[in-house]
């Protein structure tokens, strides 16, 4: 170090010149400017816990200069690291778009707006579980986040239906992010599909079905049998309308509310056959009416699924000795969705074509039914093993 006044050489650590007393002023090293297109870091004035603000590269696509704030950081180094990661990403906006932003964007899509009230409510219920990660940037949202929600539901003993709703919404959000180049894969597909132990709907047994038929005069039993023989979702069955039932050479009703597949090929509602066995029950439920809900409450008004489940379904099963009224310590084994499982299981036992079965149930593919609705009875296992024994005999000798 050289004294600027008397030009004598001084040690680098000198505070002042020993000869003339001039204070030595050290020049601070100025940070080099970031290259163009890599964003900007600005130190904000005042005392702040996080004074360094990182801005993404300017966006001119709208005709105006837009600088999006990536975040505020405690140190310049932290801001620089975050900015470098964002600018090297496929889409820098993935670092400032949160999961909640993505959900709000999803709710504005034509798909979501075209859903029925029950369909939208299903997604709302799932979001109440997923929003624990609402503030997580999409770039950081991974399989572990989704899996943690699934596992927490399993540990709390929540139903398989709720777990599937959460998985479905997580998958839709990932697909929405992929459309906008905010994500490169559907992380829901990498989750443990079963999570941990969750309750799974089971079909009515043959003995239980016979018990229902013995008490077919009960109004709730009629509704349960219609659900078991048509395979509708419980909410669909309670929303089925008399005016959408066709009786004649072919007997069927038009239904569908949850998915595009559920609304049928022409969008007017998929065709659900009405088997001969339940035509009398259907006519009894119609009771000469030309319109209105097929299944009504005891007072003749449309049924709410939750109320119907608690006030009609469970008490009726208890009355018939099929299942006790469930409580927290003894959860229900048979639920309204068991009717749908009963339909699928019996149709499969009867050799129904898988593609036709998927169309009746409103599934987008045959795998959905095989994965979630396929239940094996002792007779099924015997039949499968018997078929395996018919394999050609290639073995020769001892």
C-alpha positions in Angstrom: 0.0 0.0 0.0 1.3 3.5 -0.9 0.5 6.6 1.0 -1.2 9.1 -1.4 0.4 12.1 0.4 4.0 11.3 1.0 4.3 8.3 -1.3 6.0 6.0 1.1 5.3 2.3 1.2 3.1 1.0 4.0 2.0 -2.4 5.1 -1.3 -3.6 3.6 -3.0 -3.7 7.0 -2.0 -0.1 7.9 -4.8 2.1 9.1 -2.9 5.4 8.7 0.5 6.6 7.4 3.2 6.5 10.2 4.9 9.5 8.7 2.2 12.0 7.8 -0.7 10.5 9.7 -3.0 10.3 6.6 -5.8 7.8 7.0 -5.7 4.9 4.6 -9.0 4.3 2.7 -9.4 0.9 1.3 -11.4 0.7 -1.9 -14.1 -1.9 -1.7 -14.2 -4.3 -4.6 -17.2 -3.7 -6.8 -19.2 -6.7 -7.9 -19.1 -7.4 -11.6 -22.4 -6.8 -13.4 -24.4 -9.9 -14.2 -24.5 -10.9 -17.8 -27.5 -9.8 -19.9 -30.5 -12.2 -19.7 -29.5 -13.6 -16.3 -31.6 -11.4 -14.1 -30.8 -8.6 -11.6 -30.0 -8.4 -7.9 -30.8 -5.2 -6.0 -30.0 -4.3 -2.4 -33.1 -2.7 -1.0 -32.7 0.4 1.3 -33.3 0.4 5.0 -32.8 -2.3 7.6 -34.3 -5.5 6.3 -34.0 -9.1 7.3 -33.7 -10.0 3.6 -32.3 -6.9 1.8 -31.3 -8.6 -1.5 -34.1 -8.8 -4.0 -33.6 -11.0 -7.1 -35.5 -10.3 -10.3 -35.9 -12.7 -13.2 -34.8 -11.5 -16.7 -37.0 -8.9 -18.2 -39.9 -10.2 -20.2 -40.9 -8.2 -23.3 -43.5 -10.6 -24.7 -46.4 -8.3 -23.7 -44.9 -5.3 -25.4 -43.9 -3.8 -22.1 -41.0 -4.5 -19.8 -42.0 -6.9 -17.0 -39.6 -7.8 -14.3 -40.9 -10.6 -12.0 -39.6 -10.7 -8.4 -38.1 -14.1 -7.7 -37.7 -13.5 -4.0 -35.8 -11.6 -1.2 -32.7 -13.1 0.4 -30.5 -12.5 3.4 -27.2 -12.4 1.5 -26.2 -11.6 -2.0 -24.7 -15.1 -2.4 -28.1 -16.7 -1.6 -29.9 -14.4 -4.1 -27.3 -15.2 -6.7 -27.6 -18.9 -6.2 -31.5 -18.8 -6.5 -31.3 -16.6 -9.6 -28.8 -18.9 -11.3 -31.0 -21.9 -10.6 -34.1 -20.1 -12.0 -32.5 -18.8 -15.1 -31.0 -22.2 -16.0 -34.4 -23.8 -15.5 -36.6 -24.7 -18.5 -39.0 -22.0 -17.5 -38.0 -19.4 -14.9 -41.6 -18.8 -14.0 -41.7 -22.2 -12.3 -39.7 -20.7 -9.5 -42.3 -18.0 -8.7 -45.5 -19.9 -9.5 -46.7 -21.6 -6.4 -48.9 -24.6 -6.1 -51.8 -22.4 -5.1 -51.3 -20.2 -8.2 -51.4 -23.4 -10.3 -54.6 -24.6 -8.6 -56.3 -21.2 -9.2 -55.2 -21.4 -12.8 -56.6 -25.0 -13.0 -60.0 -23.7 -11.6 -60.2 -21.3 -14.5 -59.8 -23.9 -17.2 -62.8 -25.0 -19.4 -62.4 -28.5 -18.1 -63.0 -27.4 -14.5 -65.8 -25.0 -15.4 -67.5 -27.9 -17.3 -67.7 -30.1 -14.3 -70.9 -30.7 -12.3 -71.2 -29.3 -8.8 -70.3 -32.6 -7.4 -67.2 -32.9 -9.6 -66.0 -29.4 -8.5 -66.7 -30.3 -4.9 -64.6 -33.4 -5.2 -61.6 -31.2 -6.3 -62.3 -28.7 -3.6 -62.2 -31.5 -1.0 -58.9 -32.8 -2.4 -57.4 -29.3 -2.4 -58.1 -28.9 1.3 -55.6 -31.7 1.7 -53.0 -30.6 -0.9 -53.0 -27.0 0.1 -50.6 -27.7 3.0 -48.0 -27.2 0.2 -49.8 -24.2 -1.3 -46.8 -21.9 -1.0 -44.3 -24.3 -2.6 -43.0 -23.2 -6.0 -43.9 -25.5 -8.8 -40.2 -26.0 -9.6 -39.7 -27.5 -6.1 -43.0 -29.5 -6.0 -42.0 -33.2 -6.2 -43.2 -36.7 -5.6 -42.3 -36.4 -1.9 -44.9 -33.6 -1.3 -47.7 -35.7 -2.8 -46.6 -38.8 -1.0 -46.6 -37.1 2.3 -50.2 -36.1 1.9 -51.2 -39.6 0.9 -49.4 -41.1 3.9 -50.9 -38.7 6.3 -54.4 -39.6 5.1 -53.6 -43.3 5.4 -52.3 -42.8 9.0 -55.5 -40.9 9.9 -57.5 -43.9 8.6 -59.2 -41.8 5.8 -61.1 -43.6 3.0 -59.6 -44.9 -0.2 -62.0 -42.6 -2.0 -60.5 -39.5 -0.5 -56.9 -40.8 -1.2 -57.9 -41.3 -4.9 -59.5 -37.8 -5.0 -56.2 -36.3 -3.8 -54.1 -38.3 -6.2 -56.4 -37.3 -9.1 -56.2 -33.6 -8.4 -52.4 -33.8 -7.9 -52.1 -35.5 -11.3 -54.3 -32.8 -12.9 -52.2 -30.1 -11.4 -49.0 -31.7 -12.7 -50.6 -32.0 -16.1 -51.6 -28.3 -16.0 -48.0 -27.4 -15.1 -46.6 -29.5 -17.9 -48.9 -27.7 -20.4 -47.3 -24.4 -19.3 -43.7 -25.8 -19.4 -43.5 -25.4 -15.6 -42.9 -29.1 -15.0 -41.4 -31.9 -17.1 -43.2 -34.9 -15.6 -46.3 -36.0 -13.7 -44.9 -36.6 -10.2 -48.2 -38.2 -9.1 -47.4 -41.2 -11.2 -44.3 -41.8 -9.1 -46.1 -42.0 -5.8 -46.8 -45.2 -3.9 -50.3 -45.8 -5.4 -51.7 -47.5 -2.3 -50.1 -45.1 0.2 -50.3 -46.9 3.5 -53.2 -48.8 4.9 -56.4 -47.2 3.7 -60.0 -48.5 3.8 -61.1 -50.0 0.5 -64.7 -50.4 -0.6 -65.9 -54.0 -0.9 -68.8 -55.4 -2.8 -71.9 -56.9 -1.2 -71.7 -60.7 -0.8 -74.2 -63.0 -2.4 -75.7 -63.7 1.0 -76.1 -59.9 1.6 -77.6 -59.4 -1.8 -80.2 -62.1 -1.0 -81.0 -60.3 2.3 -81.6 -57.1 0.3 -84.0 -58.8 -2.1 -86.0 -60.3 0.8 -86.7 -56.8 1.9 -87.2 -55.2 -1.4 -90.4 -53.4 -0.3 -88.3 -50.9 1.7 -87.7 -47.7 -0.2 -84.0 -47.5 0.7 -83.4 -51.1 -0.3 -84.9 -50.3 -3.7 -82.4 -47.5 -4.1 -79.5 -49.7 -3.0 -80.6 -52.5 -5.5 -80.8 -49.9 -8.3 -77.2 -48.8 -7.5 -76.0 -52.4 -7.4 -77.5 -53.3 -10.8 -76.6 -50.1 -12.6 -73.1 -49.4 -11.3 -73.6 -45.6 -11.0 -71.6 -43.5 -8.6 -73.7 -42.9 -5.5 -74.0 -39.2 -6.3 -75.0 -40.0 -9.9 -77.7 -42.4 -8.7 -79.2 -39.9 -6.3 -79.2 -37.3 -9.1 -80.8 -39.6 -11.8 -83.9 -38.1 -13.3 -87.1 -39.8 -14.3 -87.2 -38.0 -17.6 -83.9 -39.4 -18.6 -85.1 -43.0 -18.3 -86.0 -44.9 -21.5 -88.3 -47.9 -21.2 -89.1 -50.0 -24.3 -87.3 -52.5 -26.5 -84.1 -51.5 -24.7 -84.3 -50.2 -21.1 -81.7 -47.7 -20.0 -81.1 -44.3 -18.4 -78.8 -41.4 -19.4 -76.4 -40.4 -16.7 -72.9 -39.1 -16.2 -71.3 -36.2 -14.3 -67.8 -36.8 -13.2 -65.6 -37.2 -16.2 -65.7 -36.8 -20.0 -66.1 -40.6 -20.2 -68.9 -40.3 -17.7 -70.8 -37.9 -19.9 -70.8 -40.4 -22.8 -69.6 -40.2 -26.4 -72.1 -37.6 -27.4 -71.8 -35.5 -24.2 -75.5 -36.1 -23.4 -74.8 -38.6 -20.7 -73.6 -42.2 -21.0 -76.1 -45.1 -21.5 -76.6 -47.2 -18.4 -78.6 -50.4 -19.0 -81.5 -51.2 -16.7 -81.4 -55.0 -16.2 -84.8 -56.9 -16.4 -84.4 -57.9 -12.7 -84.9 -54.3 -11.4 -87.4 -53.0 -13.9 -90.2 -53.5 -11.5 -88.3 -51.6 -8.8 -87.5 -48.8 -11.2 -91.2 -48.5 -12.1 -92.1 -48.5 -8.4 -89.7 -45.6 -7.8 -91.0 -43.7 -10.8 -94.5 -44.1 -9.4 -96.2 -42.7 -12.5 -94.2 -39.5 -12.5 -92.9 -38.0 -15.8 -90.1 -36.0 -14.3 -88.1 -35.4 -11.1 -85.4 -37.4 -9.2 -85.8 -41.2 -9.5 -84.7 -41.6 -5.8 -86.2 -39.3 -3.3 -86.0 -38.9 0.5 -88.7 -40.0 2.9 -90.4 -36.6 2.4 -90.2 -36.8 -1.4 -87.4 -34.4 -2.0 -84.0 -35.0 -3.8 -81.5 -36.8 -1.6 -78.2 -35.3 -0.4 -75.6 -38.1 -0.5 -74.2 -37.4 3.0 -77.6 -37.3 4.6 -78.8 -40.3 2.7 -75.7 -42.3 3.7 -76.1 -41.5 7.4 -79.9 -41.4 7.7 -81.0 -44.1 5.2 -78.2 -46.3 4.0 -76.4 -47.3 7.3 -79.6 -47.5 9.4 -81.2 -49.8 6.8 -78.3 -52.2 6.7 -78.3 -52.3 10.5 -82.1 -53.0 10.4 -81.5 -56.0 8.1 -78.6 -57.3 10.2 -76.1 -56.8 7.4 -73.9 -54.3 9.1 -74.0 -52.4 12.4 -74.2 -48.6 12.3 -70.5 -47.5 12.0 -68.6 -45.3 14.5 -65.1 -44.1 15.0 -64.0 -47.3 16.6 -65.9 -49.5 14.1 -65.7 -47.9 10.7 -68.1 -49.0 7.9 -67.1 -51.9 5.7 -70.0 -51.5 3.3 -70.5 -48.0 2.0 -72.7 -46.6 -0.8 -69.8 -47.1 -3.2 -70.0 -50.8 -2.4 -72.9 -50.9 -4.7 -70.7 -49.8 -7.6 -68.1 -52.4 -6.6 -70.9 -55.0 -6.5 -72.0 -54.1 -10.1 -68.4 -54.4 -11.5 -67.6 -57.6 -9.7 -70.8 -59.4 -10.8 -70.4 -58.1 -14.4 -66.9 -59.4 -14.5 -68.0 -62.8 -13.1 -70.6 -62.9 -15.9 -67.9 -62.4 -18.5 -68.7 -58.8 -19.5 -66.6 -57.1 -22.1 -64.1 -54.9 -20.3 -64.4 -52.0 -22.8 -68.2 -52.0 -22.6 -68.0 -52.3 -18.8 -65.7 -49.3 -18.7 -68.1 -47.3 -20.8 -71.1 -48.2 -18.6 -69.2 -47.2 -15.4 -67.9 -44.0 -17.0 -64.2 -44.9 -16.8 -61.7 -43.4 -19.2 -60.0 -46.8 -19.6 -60.3 -50.5 -18.6 -57.4 -50.2 -16.2 -59.3 -48.0 -13.8 -61.8 -50.8 -13.2 -59.2 -53.6 -13.0 -57.1 -51.6 -10.5 -59.9 -50.3 -8.2 -63.0 -52.5 -8.6 -61.8 -56.0 -9.2 -62.7 -58.3 -6.3 -62.1 -62.0 -6.2 -64.4 -64.5 -4.5 -63.6 -68.1 -3.6 -65.5 -69.2 -6.8 -63.4 -66.9 -8.9 -60.1 -68.2 -7.5 -61.4 -71.8 -8.1 -62.4 -70.9 -11.7 -59.0 -69.2 -12.4 -57.0 -72.1 -11.0 -59.1 -74.6 -12.9 -58.4 -72.7 -16.1 -54.7 -72.8 -15.4 -54.8 -76.5 -15.1 -56.0 -76.7 -18.7 -52.6 -75.5 -19.9 -51.3 -77.8 -22.6 -49.3 -80.7 -21.2 -45.7 -80.4 -22.6 -44.0 -82.4 -19.9 -42.9 -85.9 -20.9 -41.6 -88.8 -19.0 -41.1 -88.6 -15.2 
